[in-house]
């Protein structure tokens, strides 16, 4: 059951917003003409949905017309980091990005949340509006079905995560065993080969893994909300109500979309991941420490996660990188060279060589942070059966849906959900 975010959860959230809100006043205040739109809300209108390691996600139930039918994601580690999240998502996904927008939330007091705003140094903070874009009921015949997939890293790491003393899921040995056993292998999904993509999705069809796959029917996770033993039965009942034969049919539609417009998106995510795994992650951690020591930057994350830094990181040298193991090796060589240059550099204040080296290190670190976000990327496929309404077809097209050739009357939409860019480098990126 959903709980209103007006109790302990909200106190925790607003307390965590403290440092970020103060920073927002200095660096991301929405008082410029080009800043994000400012939206007035009442904290009692936020209904808690879920949380991640860095964010809390709420449903907005108030009367603000721009926020109606939307989710709001608030970064509890640093609110203004949602600007980087939005920039990374939009630039990596392009037209396949989900409908997101950075907004400045002006939280008002109410009788229901008296005292809670006292914890916030500022009443204004950044949030990310996540619009569902579901077709209205009169356009569809049945519920909206959504498959959410979080595949993890598509690159191999021969020794697993160097931060742990055991062979992990992405090691070559472990993945070989998984493939032989018919378990999900993320490298199959990112391979670009239709047979291997179907093998990966087929493994999830037989053994749905809740940490990788979510099946939503009208917003309800039918796997998560069922007991382990009854999850398969509950899923089948929900699909029958939606006039879908089985999960395998949905996975086949997803495989077709990934082999079409999703192919380039998977390649882009894989290209970004090259800077986040293996030796590249180790070099990023060391270069982060070098830059912290030599520049005395108080908030280095802000420089790395600015929209300009992300734009530069995705310019020269990103799109031409091979989206495979050779791309990962290239990022490792780049990190090794930068670390060697940092050891030889005299770090003379204002020197051209120092400024150039700092810029290259920041660019490398920004790519690493984007790669960490790409490792945790979530793909979503929405499938809806259209009604006989005369305006349904045009309406679906306006919302970005396309007809499903193998399922007459059905429409689908593939998108990349909002990324979460970490604030600093991480060795051994978890899903």
PyMOL commands that set and color helices and strands:
alter all, ss='L'
color gray80, all
select helices_A, chain A and resi 8-16+18-27+43-45+79-96+111-113+117-119+137-139+172-181+186-189+194-206+231-241+247-259+262-273+279-295+300-304+307-313+325-344+352-375+392-398
alter helices_A, ss='H'
color red, helices_A
select strands_A, chain A and resi 3-4+37-42+46-51+55-60+70-75+100-108+124-131+145-149+213-217+220-221+379-385+402-403+410-416
alter strands_A, ss='S'
color yellow, strands_A
deselect
rebuild
show_as cartoon
